[in-house]
């Protein structure tokens, strides 16, 4: 049996919910591809904390035009 674990699922879901609460749902949808790439880069650099990925991802969504 093969199980796939995706470290991005929880942080992305938390970021999505937070953006919706802040009225940034459209920004989240538009920036999702870039956000995924950004988070992949953080993981490639060794970041594995879901909380840190979430916080960094929120900052990314709010700052990137």
N, CA, C and O atoms as a CHARMM CRD file, in Angstrom:
* protein
*
  260
    1    1 UNK  N      0.85900  -1.18200   0.00000 PROA 1      0.00000
    2    1 UNK  CA     0.00000   0.00000   0.00000 PROA 1      0.00000
    3    1 UNK  C      0.89500   1.23200   0.00000 PROA 1      0.00000
    4    1 UNK  O      1.83100   1.33100   0.79400 PROA 1      0.00000
    5    2 UNK  N      0.60500   2.15400  -0.88200 PROA 2      0.00000
    6    2 UNK  CA     1.39300   3.37900  -1.02700 PROA 2      0.00000
    7    2 UNK  C      0.56700   4.57600  -0.54500 PROA 2      0.00000
    8    2 UNK  O     -0.52800   4.83300  -1.04300 PROA 2      0.00000
    9    3 UNK  N      1.11000   5.28800   0.41900 PROA 3      0.00000
   10    3 UNK  CA     0.45000   6.46800   0.94500 PROA 3      0.00000
   11    3 UNK  C      1.29500   7.68500   0.63600 PROA 3      0.00000
   12    3 UNK  O      2.49500   7.70300   0.90900 PROA 3      0.00000
   13    4 UNK  N      0.67100   8.70000   0.06800 PROA 4      0.00000
   14    4 UNK  CA     1.38400   9.93500  -0.25700 PROA 4      0.00000
   15    4 UNK  C      1.10400  10.96800   0.82500 PROA 4      0.00000
   16    4 UNK  O     -0.04800  11.23500   1.16500 PROA 4      0.00000
   17    5 UNK  N      2.17200  11.54200   1.35800 PROA 5      0.00000
   18    5 UNK  CA     2.04400  12.58300   2.36700 PROA 5      0.00000
   19    5 UNK  C      2.46300  13.89200   1.72200 PROA 5      0.00000
   20    5 UNK  O      3.56600  14.00700   1.18800 PROA 5      0.00000
   21    6 UNK  N      1.59100  14.86200   1.77500 PROA 6      0.00000
   22    6 UNK  CA     1.89000  16.15400   1.18100 PROA 6      0.00000
   23    6 UNK  C      2.01600  17.18200   2.30100 PROA 6      0.00000
   24    6 UNK  O      1.03400  17.52500   2.95900 PROA 6      0.00000
   25    7 UNK  N      3.22200  17.66000   2.50200 PROA 7      0.00000
   26    7 UNK  CA     3.50800  18.60800   3.58100 PROA 7      0.00000
   27    7 UNK  C      2.82000  19.95900   3.35100 PROA 7      0.00000
   28    7 UNK  O      2.71200  20.76500   4.27600 PROA 7      0.00000
   29    8 UNK  N      2.35500  20.20800   2.12400 PROA 8      0.00000
   30    8 UNK  CA     1.75800  21.49900   1.78600 PROA 8      0.00000
   31    8 UNK  C      0.25500  21.57400   2.05700 PROA 8      0.00000
   32    8 UNK  O     -0.30600  22.66800   2.10600 PROA 8      0.00000
   33    9 UNK  N     -0.39500  20.43900   2.23100 PROA 9      0.00000
   34    9 UNK  CA    -1.85600  20.43700   2.36600 PROA 9      0.00000
   35    9 UNK  C     -2.36100  21.30900   3.50800 PROA 9      0.00000
   36    9 UNK  O     -3.20500  22.17800   3.29000 PROA 9      0.00000
   37   10 UNK  N     -1.86500  21.09300   4.71400 PROA 10     0.00000
   38   10 UNK  CA    -2.35500  21.84500   5.86400 PROA 10     0.00000
   39   10 UNK  C     -1.99500  23.32900   5.78100 PROA 10     0.00000
   40   10 UNK  O     -2.86100  24.17600   6.00000 PROA 10     0.00000
   41   11 UNK  N     -0.73500  23.66600   5.46900 PROA 11     0.00000
   42   11 UNK  CA    -0.42100  25.10200   5.37700 PROA 11     0.00000
   43   11 UNK  C     -1.25000  25.82000   4.31400 PROA 11     0.00000
   44   11 UNK  O     -1.73000  26.92800   4.55300 PROA 11     0.00000
   45   12 UNK  N     -1.42000  25.21000   3.15700 PROA 12     0.00000
   46   12 UNK  CA    -2.19400  25.86400   2.09300 PROA 12     0.00000
   47   12 UNK  C     -3.64800  26.02200   2.50800 PROA 12     0.00000
   48   12 UNK  O     -4.25800  27.05600   2.23400 PROA 12     0.00000
   49   13 UNK  N     -4.20800  25.02300   3.15800 PROA 13     0.00000
   50   13 UNK  CA    -5.59600  25.12500   3.62600 PROA 13     0.00000
   51   13 UNK  C     -5.73700  26.21400   4.68600 PROA 13     0.00000
   52   13 UNK  O     -6.70600  26.97300   4.66500 PROA 13     0.00000
   53   14 UNK  N     -4.78900  26.29800   5.60700 PROA 14     0.00000
   54   14 UNK  CA    -4.82400  27.35100   6.62900 PROA 14     0.00000
   55   14 UNK  C     -4.68800  28.73600   5.99400 PROA 14     0.00000
   56   14 UNK  O     -5.38100  29.67400   6.38900 PROA 14     0.00000
   57   15 UNK  N     -3.80600  28.85800   5.02400 PROA 15     0.00000
   58   15 UNK  CA    -3.61800  30.13900   4.33100 PROA 15     0.00000
   59   15 UNK  C     -4.89700  30.52500   3.59900 PROA 15     0.00000
   60   15 UNK  O     -5.31700  31.68200   3.63800 PROA 15     0.00000
   61   16 UNK  N     -5.52000  29.54800   2.92800 PROA 16     0.00000
   62   16 UNK  CA    -6.77200  29.81400   2.20500 PROA 16     0.00000
   63   16 UNK  C     -7.85100  30.31800   3.15200 PROA 16     0.00000
   64   16 UNK  O     -8.51600  31.31400   2.86300 PROA 16     0.00000
   65   17 UNK  N     -8.03000  29.63800   4.28000 PROA 17     0.00000
   66   17 UNK  CA    -9.05900  30.03500   5.23900 PROA 17     0.00000
   67   17 UNK  C     -8.78100  31.42900   5.80900 PROA 17     0.00000
   68   17 UNK  O     -9.69500  32.24100   5.95300 PROA 17     0.00000
   69   18 UNK  N     -7.53100  31.69500   6.12600 PROA 18     0.00000
   70   18 UNK  CA    -7.16900  33.00800   6.66500 PROA 18     0.00000
   71   18 UNK  C     -7.42300  34.09800   5.64200 PROA 18     0.00000
   72   18 UNK  O     -7.94800  35.15900   5.98200 PROA 18     0.00000
   73   19 UNK  N     -7.05700  33.84900   4.39400 PROA 19     0.00000
   74   19 UNK  CA    -7.29300  34.83400   3.33900 PROA 19     0.00000
   75   19 UNK  C     -8.78700  35.10700   3.16800 PROA 19     0.00000
   76   19 UNK  O     -9.19300  36.25200   2.97000 PROA 19     0.00000
   77   20 UNK  N     -9.59600  34.06400   3.24500 PROA 20     0.00000
   78   20 UNK  CA   -11.04300  34.24800   3.13800 PROA 20     0.00000
   79   20 UNK  C    -11.55500  35.11000   4.28300 PROA 20     0.00000
   80   20 UNK  O    -12.37700  36.00100   4.06600 PROA 20     0.00000
   81   21 UNK  N    -11.08200  34.85900   5.49500 PROA 21     0.00000
   82   21 UNK  CA   -11.51200  35.64600   6.64500 PROA 21     0.00000
   83   21 UNK  C    -11.09100  37.11400   6.52800 PROA 21     0.00000
   84   21 UNK  O    -11.78300  38.00700   7.01600 PROA 21     0.00000
   85   22 UNK  N     -9.95700  37.34800   5.88100 PROA 22     0.00000
   86   22 UNK  CA    -9.45300  38.71700   5.71100 PROA 22     0.00000
   87   22 UNK  C     -9.98100  39.38700   4.43900 PROA 22     0.00000
   88   22 UNK  O     -9.62500  40.52600   4.13900 PROA 22     0.00000
   89   23 UNK  N    -10.82500  38.67800   3.70200 PROA 23     0.00000
   90   23 UNK  CA   -11.35900  39.23400   2.45900 PROA 23     0.00000
   91   23 UNK  C    -10.36700  39.19000   1.31500 PROA 23     0.00000
   92   23 UNK  O    -10.47700  39.96400   0.36500 PROA 23     0.00000
   93   24 UNK  N     -9.39100  38.28500   1.39900 PROA 24     0.00000
   94   24 UNK  CA    -8.36100  38.17500   0.37000 PROA 24     0.00000
   95   24 UNK  C     -8.49200  36.87900  -0.43200 PROA 24     0.00000
   96   24 UNK  O     -7.51400  36.39200  -0.99900 PROA 24     0.00000
   97   25 UNK  N     -9.68900  36.33300  -0.47400 PROA 25     0.00000
   98   25 UNK  CA    -9.90700  35.06900  -1.17700 PROA 25     0.00000
   99   25 UNK  C     -9.51000  35.11800  -2.63600 PROA 25     0.00000
  100   25 UNK  O     -8.93000  34.16500  -3.15500 PROA 25     0.00000
  101   26 UNK  N     -9.81600  36.22400  -3.30800 PROA 26     0.00000
  102   26 UNK  CA    -9.45100  36.36500  -4.72200 PROA 26     0.00000
  103   26 UNK  C     -7.93500  36.42500  -4.88400 PROA 26     0.00000
  104   26 UNK  O     -7.38300  35.86200  -5.82800 PROA 26     0.00000
  105   27 UNK  N     -7.26900  37.10700  -3.96200 PROA 27     0.00000
  106   27 UNK  CA    -5.80700  37.16500  -3.99500 PROA 27     0.00000
  107   27 UNK  C     -5.21400  35.77200  -3.83300 PROA 27     0.00000
  108   27 UNK  O     -4.26400  35.41100  -4.52900 PROA 27     0.00000
  109   28 UNK  N     -5.77000  34.99700  -2.92200 PROA 28     0.00000
  110   28 UNK  CA    -5.26900  33.64600  -2.69600 PROA 28     0.00000
  111   28 UNK  C     -5.38600  32.81900  -3.97200 PROA 28     0.00000
  112   28 UNK  O     -4.42900  32.16400  -4.38400 PROA 28     0.00000
  113   29 UNK  N     -6.56000  32.85100  -4.59300 PROA 29     0.00000
  114   29 UNK  CA    -6.76600  32.05500  -5.81300 PROA 29     0.00000
  115   29 UNK  C     -5.80000  32.46600  -6.91600 PROA 29     0.00000
  116   29 UNK  O     -5.26000  31.61600  -7.62500 PROA 29     0.00000
  117   30 UNK  N     -5.58700  33.74600  -7.05800 PROA 30     0.00000
  118   30 UNK  CA    -4.70900  34.25200  -8.11400 PROA 30     0.00000
  119   30 UNK  C     -3.25300  33.90700  -7.84100 PROA 30     0.00000
  120   30 UNK  O     -2.49300  33.64100  -8.77200 PROA 30     0.00000
  121   31 UNK  N     -2.86300  33.90900  -6.58200 PROA 31     0.00000
  122   31 UNK  CA    -1.45700  33.70600  -6.21000 PROA 31     0.00000
  123   31 UNK  C     -1.11700  32.25400  -5.86400 PROA 31     0.00000
  124   31 UNK  O      0.03400  31.95400  -5.54700 PROA 31     0.00000
  125   32 UNK  N     -2.08900  31.35900  -5.91900 PROA 32     0.00000
  126   32 UNK  CA    -1.85900  29.97800  -5.50000 PROA 32     0.00000
  127   32 UNK  C     -0.69200  29.30700  -6.23600 PROA 32     0.00000
  128   32 UNK  O      0.14100  28.68600  -5.57500 PROA 32     0.00000
  129   33 UNK  N     -0.58900  29.39900  -7.55900 PROA 33     0.00000
  130   33 UNK  CA     0.55300  28.75000  -8.21800 PROA 33     0.00000
  131   33 UNK  C      1.90500  29.28000  -7.71600 PROA 33     0.00000
  132   33 UNK  O      2.82600  28.50100  -7.47100 PROA 33     0.00000
  133   34 UNK  N      2.01900  30.58900  -7.56500 PROA 34     0.00000
  134   34 UNK  CA     3.27000  31.17400  -7.07000 PROA 34     0.00000
  135   34 UNK  C      3.49900  30.78500  -5.61200 PROA 34     0.00000
  136   34 UNK  O      4.63800  30.55700  -5.20600 PROA 34     0.00000
  137   35 UNK  N      2.43000  30.70800  -4.82200 PROA 35     0.00000
  138   35 UNK  CA     2.53500  30.30600  -3.42100 PROA 35     0.00000
  139   35 UNK  C      3.07000  28.88100  -3.30900 PROA 35     0.00000
  140   35 UNK  O      3.95000  28.61000  -2.49000 PROA 35     0.00000
  141   36 UNK  N      2.54800  27.97500  -4.12200 PROA 36     0.00000
  142   36 UNK  CA     3.01900  26.59000  -4.09200 PROA 36     0.00000
  143   36 UNK  C      4.50400  26.51400  -4.42700 PROA 36     0.00000
  144   36 UNK  O      5.25000  25.77800  -3.78000 PROA 36     0.00000
  145   37 UNK  N      4.93300  27.26500  -5.42700 PROA 37     0.00000
  146   37 UNK  CA     6.34600  27.29700  -5.80200 PROA 37     0.00000
  147   37 UNK  C      7.18900  27.84300  -4.66200 PROA 37     0.00000
  148   37 UNK  O      8.26000  27.31500  -4.36300 PROA 37     0.00000
  149   38 UNK  N      6.70200  28.90400  -4.02700 PROA 38     0.00000
  150   38 UNK  CA     7.41100  29.50800  -2.90000 PROA 38     0.00000
  151   38 UNK  C      7.56500  28.51300  -1.75400 PROA 38     0.00000
  152   38 UNK  O      8.65200  28.37600  -1.19400 PROA 38     0.00000
  153   39 UNK  N      6.48600  27.82200  -1.40300 PROA 39     0.00000
  154   39 UNK  CA     6.53400  26.84900  -0.31400 PROA 39     0.00000
  155   39 UNK  C      7.45300  25.67700  -0.65800 PROA 39     0.00000
  156   39 UNK  O      8.16600  25.17400   0.21000 PROA 39     0.00000
  157   40 UNK  N      7.44000  25.24300  -1.90400 PROA 40     0.00000
  158   40 UNK  CA     8.34200  24.17500  -2.33600 PROA 40     0.00000
  159   40 UNK  C      9.79500  24.59200  -2.14100 PROA 40     0.00000
  160   40 UNK  O     10.63200  23.77900  -1.74700 PROA 40     0.00000
  161   41 UNK  N     10.09200  25.85100  -2.41500 PROA 41     0.00000
  162   41 UNK  CA    11.44000  26.36500  -2.21800 PROA 41     0.00000
  163   41 UNK  C     11.84000  26.33700  -0.75200 PROA 41     0.00000
  164   41 UNK  O     12.97400  25.99100  -0.42000 PROA 41     0.00000
  165   42 UNK  N     10.91400  26.70000   0.12400 PROA 42     0.00000
  166   42 UNK  CA    11.20600  26.67000   1.55800 PROA 42     0.00000
  167   42 UNK  C     11.48400  25.24600   2.03100 PROA 42     0.00000
  168   42 UNK  O     12.39500  25.01300   2.82600 PROA 42     0.00000
  169   43 UNK  N     10.70000  24.30500   1.53900 PROA 43     0.00000
  170   43 UNK  CA    10.89800  22.90700   1.92600 PROA 43     0.00000
  171   43 UNK  C     12.23300  22.40100   1.37200 PROA 43     0.00000
  172   43 UNK  O     12.94500  21.65400   2.04300 PROA 43     0.00000
  173   44 UNK  N     12.56400  22.80500   0.16200 PROA 44     0.00000
  174   44 UNK  CA    13.84700  22.39500  -0.42400 PROA 44     0.00000
  175   44 UNK  C     15.02200  22.91900   0.39500 PROA 44     0.00000
  176   44 UNK  O     16.09000  22.30600   0.42100 PROA 44     0.00000
  177   45 UNK  N     14.82200  24.05200   1.06300 PROA 45     0.00000
  178   45 UNK  CA    15.86400  24.62400   1.92400 PROA 45     0.00000
  179   45 UNK  C     15.87500  23.99500   3.31600 PROA 45     0.00000
  180   45 UNK  O     16.72200  24.33100   4.14300 PROA 45     0.00000
  181   46 UNK  N     14.93400  23.08100   3.57600 PROA 46     0.00000
  182   46 UNK  CA    14.93200  22.35300   4.84100 PROA 46     0.00000
  183   46 UNK  C     13.80600  22.67900   5.80000 PROA 46     0.00000
  184   46 UNK  O     13.74300  22.09600   6.88200 PROA 46     0.00000
  185   47 UNK  N     12.92000  23.58600   5.44300 PROA 47     0.00000
  186   47 UNK  CA    11.80200  23.93200   6.33200 PROA 47     0.00000
  187   47 UNK  C     10.75100  22.82700   6.29700 PROA 47     0.00000
  188   47 UNK  O     10.28400  22.44500   5.22300 PROA 47     0.00000
  189   48 UNK  N     10.38000  22.31500   7.46500 PROA 48     0.00000
  190   48 UNK  CA     9.36500  21.26600   7.53700 PROA 48     0.00000
  191   48 UNK  C      8.23500  21.60100   8.51200 PROA 48     0.00000
  192   48 UNK  O      7.26000  20.85400   8.60000 PROA 48     0.00000
  193   49 UNK  N      8.34800  22.69000   9.23100 PROA 49     0.00000
  194   49 UNK  CA     7.32700  23.07300  10.20200 PROA 49     0.00000
  195   49 UNK  C      6.09800  23.61400   9.48300 PROA 49     0.00000
  196   49 UNK  O      6.18900  24.58700   8.73300 PROA 49     0.00000
  197   50 UNK  N      4.94800  22.98300   9.71200 PROA 50     0.00000
  198   50 UNK  CA     3.70500  23.43900   9.08200 PROA 50     0.00000
  199   50 UNK  C      3.36500  24.85900   9.51800 PROA 50     0.00000
  200   50 UNK  O      2.86300  25.65200   8.72100 PROA 50     0.00000
  201   51 UNK  N      3.63400  25.18000  10.77100 PROA 51     0.00000
  202   51 UNK  CA     3.33800  26.51800  11.27500 PROA 51     0.00000
  203   51 UNK  C      4.19600  27.57100  10.57200 PROA 51     0.00000
  204   51 UNK  O      3.69900  28.63000  10.18800 PROA 51     0.00000
  205   52 UNK  N      5.46900  27.27700  10.40800 PROA 52     0.00000
  206   52 UNK  CA     6.35000  28.23800   9.72800 PROA 52     0.00000
  207   52 UNK  C      5.99900  28.36400   8.25500 PROA 52     0.00000
  208   52 UNK  O      6.04400  29.46000   7.69600 PROA 52     0.00000
  209   53 UNK  N      5.65200  27.25300   7.62700 PROA 53     0.00000
  210   53 UNK  CA     5.23200  27.31100   6.21900 PROA 53     0.00000
  211   53 UNK  C      3.96000  28.14900   6.08200 PROA 53     0.00000
  212   53 UNK  O      3.82300  28.92900   5.13900 PROA 53     0.00000
  213   54 UNK  N      3.04100  27.98500   7.02000 PROA 54     0.00000
  214   54 UNK  CA     1.80200  28.76200   6.99000 PROA 54     0.00000
  215   54 UNK  C      2.09400  30.25200   7.16000 PROA 54     0.00000
  216   54 UNK  O      1.59800  31.07300   6.38900 PROA 54     0.00000
  217   55 UNK  N      2.88600  30.59800   8.15200 PROA 55     0.00000
  218   55 UNK  CA     3.20400  32.01000   8.39700 PROA 55     0.00000
  219   55 UNK  C      3.94900  32.62200   7.21800 PROA 55     0.00000
  220   55 UNK  O      3.64100  33.73800   6.80000 PROA 55     0.00000
  221   56 UNK  N      4.91700  31.90700   6.68600 PROA 56     0.00000
  222   56 UNK  CA     5.66500  32.41400   5.53200 PROA 56     0.00000
  223   56 UNK  C      4.75400  32.54700   4.32200 PROA 56     0.00000
  224   56 UNK  O      4.85700  33.50800   3.56000 PROA 56     0.00000
  225   57 UNK  N      3.86700  31.58400   4.14800 PROA 57     0.00000
  226   57 UNK  CA     2.93200  31.63500   3.02100 PROA 57     0.00000
  227   57 UNK  C      1.96000  32.79900   3.12200 PROA 57     0.00000
  228   57 UNK  O      1.65500  33.43600   2.11400 PROA 57     0.00000
  229   58 UNK  N      1.47400  33.08300   4.31300 PROA 58     0.00000
  230   58 UNK  CA     0.58400  34.23500   4.50600 PROA 58     0.00000
  231   58 UNK  C      1.31000  35.53400   4.17900 PROA 58     0.00000
  232   58 UNK  O      0.76200  36.41800   3.52100 PROA 58     0.00000
  233   59 UNK  N      2.53600  35.63400   4.64200 PROA 59     0.00000
  234   59 UNK  CA     3.33200  36.83100   4.33400 PROA 59     0.00000
  235   59 UNK  C      3.51800  36.95400   2.83700 PROA 59     0.00000
  236   59 UNK  O      3.41000  38.05000   2.28700 PROA 59     0.00000
  237   60 UNK  N      3.79300  35.86100   2.17800 PROA 60     0.00000
  238   60 UNK  CA     3.98300  35.85400   0.72900 PROA 60     0.00000
  239   60 UNK  C      2.72300  36.34600   0.01200 PROA 60     0.00000
  240   60 UNK  O      2.80200  37.20400  -0.86800 PROA 60     0.00000
  241   61 UNK  N      1.57300  35.80800   0.38400 PROA 61     0.00000
  242   61 UNK  CA     0.31600  36.18200  -0.28000 PROA 61     0.00000
  243   61 UNK  C      0.03000  37.67200  -0.08000 PROA 61     0.00000
  244   61 UNK  O     -0.42700  38.34500  -1.00300 PROA 61     0.00000
  245   62 UNK  N      0.29400  38.17900   1.10800 PROA 62     0.00000
  246   62 UNK  CA     0.00600  39.59100   1.39600 PROA 62     0.00000
  247   62 UNK  C      0.98100  40.53200   0.71200 PROA 62     0.00000
  248   62 UNK  O      0.62100  41.67500   0.43100 PROA 62     0.00000
  249   63 UNK  N      2.21200  40.09200   0.43200 PROA 63     0.00000
  250   63 UNK  CA     3.22700  40.98900  -0.11800 PROA 63     0.00000
  251   63 UNK  C      3.33200  40.94400  -1.63600 PROA 63     0.00000
  252   63 UNK  O      3.59800  41.97600  -2.25100 PROA 63     0.00000
  253   64 UNK  N      3.13800  39.81300  -2.24900 PROA 64     0.00000
  254   64 UNK  CA     3.33900  39.67900  -3.69100 PROA 64     0.00000
  255   64 UNK  C      2.20400  40.38800  -4.41800 PROA 64     0.00000
  256   64 UNK  O      1.03500  40.14000  -4.12300 PROA 64     0.00000
  257   65 UNK  N      2.53300  41.27400  -5.37300 PROA 65     0.00000
  258   65 UNK  CA     1.47700  42.00500  -6.10000 PROA 65     0.00000
  259   65 UNK  C      0.66600  41.11200  -7.01500 PROA 65     0.00000
  260   65 UNK  O     -0.25100  41.58600  -7.68600 PROA 65     0.00000
